[in-house]
């Protein structure tokens, strides 16, 4: 069963070629935009690479950049094909090229759709990566004199100030790590000695947070030490009073930021995908309607164009069966070799 069968008089074929030429150049611009969005997302992810445990999330911008570049080439050739479609004598030279062209173009268009799906589905991977990355970042906060971690403190402080967050899950994460380097501790002090001895791992733990956790919007001077000690501060109750610290964890803040960015990009790329699909469908109709003109004396004759010559299932099997046959032949060829061995 022929899919999307349509009749095309000569005038309609010309209008289709002209309109598709404009559409292909619009899709070329959209492809460049897709590449730019991929670069933007890649840059934003690299900026926070120190607080991410892995780079799986980079699959989204990498796919966007690849499909964006492919879209430039696909739509450039689509424009050239449309130009030659206006001349019946020049169009036949594309006959042997169009089949592989549609295969490659369909693959990258489907890859674009996959990038859109990934931009919405990668939240779990992003959150898991940030959870471990931020945990390590907080743990290495004090290592300002350790090669490879010299800027970890600066990274975490800027992150907490820029995103108005504190800790991994919340400010209490700072209570569980020693974030003050030993070089800044007075080991002759009884308080320091007692606090280190009271800890099984010999760490100097405090109910305190770095200055970057302080919320400047709070009317009260920042209470960043002895946060859970009500008697250490006047008119203070840490369990009921709204703390003048950022209460949101940095993992939540970063997930919200990146998912908002990826969802916005995903919506834009979805529009590009629909535009790209429109170009391929229109080009297929133009191809089949022009091929019917070949060999006829009257080039202005009415012809029929279609998307698929057979049904969807038959068309898919037409391409899948040769691939399956190829793998089966390889298996049959390997079997005697194993028997001989």
C-alpha positions in Angstrom: 0.0 0.0 0.0 1.4 3.3 -1.1 1.8 5.9 1.7 0.9 9.6 1.2 0.1 9.3 -2.5 -0.4 12.7 -4.1 -0.9 14.0 -7.7 1.6 16.7 -8.9 0.9 18.8 -12.0 3.9 20.5 -13.5 3.1 23.8 -11.8 2.7 22.2 -8.4 6.1 20.4 -8.8 7.7 23.8 -9.5 6.1 25.4 -6.5 7.1 22.4 -4.3 10.7 22.7 -5.4 10.8 26.5 -4.8 9.1 26.2 -1.4 11.3 23.3 -0.4 14.4 25.3 -1.4 13.4 28.1 1.0 12.5 25.5 3.7 15.9 23.8 3.3 17.8 27.0 3.9 15.6 27.7 6.9 16.5 24.2 8.2 20.2 25.0 7.6 19.9 28.0 9.9 18.1 25.8 12.4 20.9 23.2 12.2 23.4 25.9 13.0 21.3 26.9 15.9 21.2 23.3 17.1 25.0 23.1 17.0 25.2 26.4 18.9 22.8 25.1 21.6 24.9 22.0 21.9 28.0 24.1 22.4 26.3 26.3 25.0 25.2 23.3 27.0 28.6 21.7 26.7 30.2 24.9 28.0 27.8 25.1 30.9 28.5 21.5 31.9 32.2 21.9 31.7 32.1 24.9 33.9 30.8 22.6 36.8 32.9 19.6 35.8 34.7 19.6 39.2 31.5 18.9 41.0 30.3 16.1 38.7 31.4 12.5 39.1 31.1 11.4 35.5 30.5 12.8 32.0 27.5 10.7 30.9 25.3 13.8 30.8 27.7 15.2 28.0 26.0 12.7 25.7 23.2 15.3 25.2 25.4 18.3 24.0 27.6 15.9 22.0 24.6 14.5 20.1 23.2 18.0 19.5 26.5 19.2 18.1 26.8 16.1 15.8 23.2 16.4 14.5 23.6 20.2 14.1 26.6 19.8 11.9 25.0 16.9 10.0 21.9 19.1 9.5 24.0 21.7 7.8 25.2 19.2 5.2 21.8 17.5 4.8 20.0 20.7 4.1 22.7 22.1 1.8 22.3 19.1 -0.5 18.5 19.4 -0.2 18.7 22.9 -1.5 20.9 21.8 -4.4 18.5 19.0 -5.3 15.6 21.4 -5.3 17.4 23.7 -7.7 18.0 20.9 -10.1 14.4 19.7 -9.8 13.4 22.9 -11.7 15.3 21.5 -14.7 14.1 18.1 -15.8 17.4 17.4 -17.7 19.6 18.0 -14.5 17.5 16.1 -11.9 18.4 12.5 -13.1 22.0 12.9 -12.0 20.8 12.7 -8.3 19.0 9.4 -8.9 21.8 7.1 -7.5 22.6 9.6 -4.7 19.1 10.0 -3.2 18.7 6.6 -1.7 21.8 6.7 0.5 21.1 10.4 1.1 17.7 9.6 2.6 19.2 6.8 4.7 21.9 9.1 6.2 19.4 12.0 6.6 16.8 9.8 8.3 19.5 8.5 10.7 20.6 11.9 11.9 17.1 13.2 12.1 16.2 10.3 14.3 19.4 11.0 16.3 18.1 14.6 16.8 14.9 13.2 18.2 16.9 11.0 20.5 18.8 14.1 21.8 15.4 15.7 22.7 14.4 12.6 24.6 17.7 12.4 26.4 17.5 16.1 27.4 14.3 15.2 29.4 15.4 11.7 30.6 18.9 12.3 31.9 17.7 13.9 35.2 18.6 10.7 37.2 22.1 10.5 35.7 22.7 14.2 36.4 21.5 14.0 40.0 23.6 10.9 40.7 26.7 12.5 39.2 26.2 15.7 41.2 25.5 13.8 44.4 29.0 12.1 44.3 30.8 15.1 42.8 29.5 17.6 45.4 30.2 15.1 48.2 33.9 14.9 47.0 34.0 18.6 46.5 33.0 19.3 50.1 35.4 16.7 51.4 38.3 18.2 49.5 37.3 21.8 50.3 40.2 22.2 52.8 42.9 20.8 50.5 44.1 24.2 49.2 47.7 23.1 49.3 47.2 19.7 47.6 48.1 19.6 43.9 45.0 19.1 41.7 42.7 20.4 44.5 44.1 23.9 45.0 41.0 25.6 43.6 38.4 23.3 45.1 37.6 25.8 47.9 37.2 28.6 45.4 35.0 26.4 43.2 32.7 25.4 46.0 32.5 29.0 47.5 31.6 30.5 44.1 29.1 27.7 43.4 27.3 28.3 46.7 27.2 32.1 46.2 26.2 31.9 42.5 23.4 29.4 43.0 22.5 30.6 46.6 22.8 27.1 48.0 24.7 25.4 50.8 26.1 21.9 51.0 25.1 18.9 49.0 21.7 18.2 50.3 21.6 21.1 52.8 23.9 23.0 55.2 24.2 20.1 57.6 26.5 18.3 55.1 29.3 20.6 56.4 28.9 19.2 59.9 30.0 15.8 58.7 33.4 16.8 57.2 36.5 18.6 58.3 36.5 21.6 56.0 39.2 23.6 57.9 42.7 22.5 57.0 45.0 21.4 59.8 47.5 24.1 58.9 45.0 26.6 60.3 44.3 24.8 63.6 46.1 25.5 66.8 47.0 22.1 68.1 48.2 23.6 71.4 44.6 24.7 72.1 42.7 22.4 74.5 39.4 23.0 72.6 41.0 21.8 69.3 42.6 18.8 71.0 39.3 17.8 72.8 37.3 18.1 69.6 39.7 16.0 67.6 39.8 13.3 70.4 36.1 13.2 70.6 35.9 12.0 66.9 36.7 8.4 66.1 38.5 9.4 62.8 40.4 12.1 64.5 38.8 14.9 62.4 38.0 18.4 63.5 34.3 18.6 63.1 32.2 21.7 63.7 28.5 22.7 63.6 29.6 25.4 61.2 29.6 26.3 57.5 31.8 28.3 55.2 31.1 32.0 54.7 29.7 31.3 51.2 26.6 29.7 52.8 25.6 33.0 54.3 22.4 34.6 52.9 23.1 38.4 52.4 19.3 39.0 52.3 19.0 38.1 56.0 18.7 41.1 58.3 20.7 39.4 61.0 24.5 39.2 60.8 25.4 35.7 59.6 25.6 32.9 62.1 27.9 30.4 60.6 29.5 28.9 63.7 27.9 27.0 66.5 24.7 26.9 64.5 23.1 24.3 66.7 24.1 25.9 70.0 21.2 28.2 71.0 23.1 29.6 74.1 26.0 30.8 71.9 23.8 33.5 70.3 21.4 36.0 71.7 17.7 35.5 71.0 18.4 32.5 68.8 16.6 29.1 68.3 18.1 27.1 65.5 15.2 24.7 65.3 12.4 27.3 64.9 14.1 30.4 63.6 14.7 30.9 59.9 18.4 30.6 59.6 20.3 33.3 57.7 22.0 30.6 55.6 21.0 29.3 52.2 18.7 26.4 53.0 18.6 24.8 49.6 21.3 22.2 48.8 23.6 22.8 45.8 22.6 19.4 44.2 18.9 20.6 44.0 20.0 24.0 42.7 22.2 22.6 40.0 19.7 19.9 38.9 17.0 22.6 38.7 19.3 24.9 36.7 20.6 22.2 34.2 17.2 20.5 33.7 15.6 23.9 33.0 18.4 24.6 30.5 18.1 21.2 28.8 14.3 21.2 28.8 14.4 24.7 27.1 16.9 23.4 24.6 14.9 20.2 24.1 11.8 22.2 23.2 13.8 24.3 20.6 15.5 21.2 19.1 12.1 19.5 18.9 11.0 22.4 16.6 14.1 21.9 14.5 13.4 18.1 14.3 9.9 18.8 13.0 11.3 21.3 10.4 13.9 18.7 9.4 11.3 16.0 9.1 9.2 18.3 6.9 12.1 18.9 4.6 12.7 15.1 4.2 9.1 14.3 3.6 8.7 17.1 1.0 11.9 16.1 -0.7 10.8 12.5 -1.0 7.5 13.7 -2.6 9.5 15.8 -5.0 11.8 13.0 -5.8 9.1 10.5 -6.6 7.1 13.0 -8.6 10.1 14.0 -10.7 11.3 10.4 -11.3 7.9 9.8 -13.0 8.7 12.5 -15.5 12.0 10.9 -16.7 11.8 9.3 -20.1 8.6 11.2 -21.1 8.4 13.6 -24.0 5.9 15.8 -22.3 7.7 17.1 -19.2 4.7 19.0 -18.0 2.6 15.9 -17.6 0.8 15.3 -14.3 2.7 12.7 -12.1 2.2 11.0 -8.8 4.4 11.4 -5.7 4.4 9.3 -2.6 6.3 8.9 0.6 6.6 5.1 0.6 6.1 2.8 -2.3 5.0 0.1 0.0 3.5 0.0 3.5 5.6 1.0 6.6 6.1 -2.6 7.7 7.1 -3.8 4.2 9.5 -0.9 3.7 11.2 -1.6 7.1 11.6 -5.3 6.3 13.0 -4.4 2.9 15.9 -2.8 4.7 16.2 -5.1 7.7 16.2 -8.4 5.8 19.5 -7.8 4.0 21.1 -6.9 7.3 19.8 -10.0 9.0 20.9 -12.1 6.0 24.4 -10.7 6.2 24.7 -11.6 9.9 23.3 -15.1 9.3 25.8 -15.7 6.5 28.7 -14.6 8.9 27.5 -17.1 11.6 27.2 -19.9 9.0 30.8 -19.1 7.8 32.1 -19.1 11.4 30.5 -22.4 12.3 32.8 -24.6 10.1 35.9 -22.8 11.3 35.0 -23.6 14.9 34.4 -27.3 14.0 37.8 -27.5 12.2 39.5 -25.9 15.2 
